[in-house]
Amino acid sequence: MISQIPGEIRLVMETLVQEGYLAFLVGGAVRDLLGNRPISDYDISTDAWPEEVIRVAGQAGWRVIDQLGQNFGVVLVVVAGRPIEVATFRGELYGEDSHRPTEVWYSHEVVSDLARRDFTINAMAMDHSGEVIDPFGGRQDLAAGLIRAVGDAHVRFREDALRMFRACRFAAQLGFRIDETILQAIPGQLERVAGLSLERVRDEVEKTLLAEYCSQGLDAMLRTGLLNAQCRTRSRGEYRQLSILPELQHLADLPQERKYHRMDAWRHTLTAVQAAKPDRLIRWATLLHDVGKGMPGVRGRDEAGAVFDHGHEEAGAQLAKDIVRRLQLPPDLQERIVWLVSRHMRFYFCLYRNPLAANHWLRQEIQSKSFRNCRLMLEAFQQLTEVCTADCLASGPADQAEQSAARTVEFGAYLQTLIRSMPVHTTDIAYDPAELLAVLGSPQMMGPFLKIMLHRIQDGELANDRQIIYAAAKKWIARKQQKQELE
């Protein structure tokens, strides 16, 4: 098994051992190695203090590009082009910052270093010969697919509140069950979340959202109250508290009309997100697509007593706008997520009730100037199709979901065809500048003519075809010349 570890990592471990120090591969690398999963990061722990690691690195000819040892006992060395973190065994004390320790002290024992870690599956070490040190039963929990805290979960979460989110994220990434002691401990430690930075919390939420078993992690975050908690952000030197995702809380156990949905609103959302491709934009939009359901002014009942949520896409778009701004997602991502949430019911209206309205819808989108060109509009409608496909897979009777999804994909392709025939900007019109200029005779004529063509093609009067454009140009310039002669 040790042979699977890259040679540069083994070299650092063996060199430290030759110098009389202990050296172990630790954390996620050991977990993934034992679980036959891809390994992204290799971390080494040693009883050598940072200055000793730097000395050994110098003797071996390795470059030290970052020295964090004074604060956290970590030295980053570069061996054959690979950056490798070498950390001294340590203990930690946490304060107001709920993630970064306020005090760090060095240790000489690997077991005491492992004892400060979050979960048993991350609290294993492997020496340079391949022997595994497992003082807390990590291998057993790995085999059982269980996420269990090292020691008392309450203590672990008081030390570092981010570990509560990490438990949910590991469940989403590994498909593991979260131990009941963790689920019981989280609600009592939620106040510690207030000391976490928005960036760290958002990172854990997004990793969970993009994971293979995302529904497990997201459900745990909601059921334990993590999404209803507050973290903090810093602006102009001052901290302010902000909510994480409380807008999702009301979806849990929210009933839906059985004719259209086989699950409550939250289970439907989780199933849809799980069905969506693991793309940041698509998963966020799918997570928020029904966030407006059940809200005052949206939820109602018809004369037969059936529940409905008319206008939930509009209410959801406003909530989504507030959420993505608060979480400080990139501006272009914010805009597209809100657009997708606001348009998903329009997609179904055209698909199931009035396909002929699709042309009018697309012209409205063009006139709203939501898109700078045809490429961006095609991209947006492809993303909308993907969100609606995931939505369909989580809706209606289970035996009809695949059929509905296939119909959604087919209609999305039809919309793409319409968009390609309907230019958004004059740059989308089919023409060669030199050839068109030869017809018009003057560069000053290009702009006015193309604007006229853009509206005529959008209105369906002309096809976006090069020869048709040139023929229209000849007629247009002839009319202008005739008008000048009359004047």
C-alpha positions, 0 to 999 in steps of 0.5 A: 500500500505504501507503494501507492504514495508518490515518491516525493512524499515517501522521500520526505518521510524517509529523510525525516526518519533517517534524521532521527524524527518520526514522520507519518502520512496523516488525515484524508490521504490515509482515509482515501488510501485505505478506502481506495479513493482518489487522493488529492492532498498528502499531509505529513506530520512529524515530531520535528519542530518547524526550524528542524524541518527547515534545516532538514529541507535545506540539507536535502536541497528542497525549497521552502516556499512558505514558513507557517511554523511560527503560528501553526507548526506547518512548513511547506517544502517543494520536492521535485516540483511538488509542494508538501505540507509538513506539520509538527505534532501539536495541540490547539486551543480555540477562542472567539474565532471558531475555526482558527486556534488562538494557541498552538503547542507542539507535541512529541506523540503522534497519538496526541496529534491524532486526538485533536482531529475531527473524525475517526476516519481522519485520525489515522496515520501511516508510517514510511513502511506502511504501518497504520496507526489507528487509536480511535477505530477509524478503519472500523468506521471506514468499513462501516461507512460511519462518520464519528467524532474523535472523543466527545463530539461536543468538545470537538465542535466547541473547538472548531465549529467548522467541523459540524459543516465538515461532518455533513460535507463528508457524508455528501462526498463519501455517502457515509452515515453520520453518527447519532452522537454528532447529530445530537451534538450539533444543535447545542453548538450552533452558537459557535457558528457565529465565529465562522467566516462566511467564506469558510461556511460557503465553501463547505456548503458548496462542496456539499452541494457539488458532492456525489451524495449531496442530498445526504449532506444538505439534509443533515445541514438543514435538520440539525439547524446549521443552515438556519445559523449565522456566520460572520463577514468582515467589512471595513474592519468590523464584523457583522453577522449574517444568516446562512440559508434559513430560507430553506427551512420552511420547505421541510415537510411542506406538503405538495399536491400529490397529482404533481409531486410524490414528495414534500417540498424539501424531499423534492428539492433534495431529489432534484439537486441529486439528479442535477449535474454537479455544476456550481450554477446548476446545483445552486439554481436547482436548490433554490428553484422552489424556495418560494413555495409555501410562502405567504401570498403564494400557498393556497388551496383551490375549491377542491382543497388541492394545494397550489403555489401560484407565482412561487417562481417570482417569490423564489427569484426574490428570495434567491436574489437575497440569498446569493447576494448575502452569500457573496457569490460571483455577480454573473453567477448571482444574475443567472441563478435568479434568472433560472429560478424566475423562468422555470415555470415559464418553461413548463407553461410553454411546454405543456400548455402553449408551445406556440408561445415560445416565440413570444417568450424568446422575443421578450427575453431579447427585448429585455436585454438580459443577454448580450448575444445569441451565445449567452442566450443559448447557454442560459436556456441550456442551463434552464433545460438542465434545471427543469430536467432535474426538477422533472426527475423529482416530480410526479409519479415515479414511473412517469418521471423519466418520460417527463424529463425526456420531453423536457430535454426535447423541448429544450432542444426546440428552444435552442433551434428557435434561438439560433434563428432569432439573433439577439445582437446585430453581431448574431446576424448572418453576414460578411462585413465586406460583402454587405459593405459592397451592397450598401456602398458606405460604412455609415449605412451598416449600423442603421441597416443592421438594426432594422434587420435585427428587429425584422428577423426577431419579429419573424419577418425574415430568416437569418440567412446571408443571401436574404440579408443581402437581398434586403440590403439591396432593396433598402439601399434602392429605396433610400436612393429613390427617396433622395432622387425624389427630394 
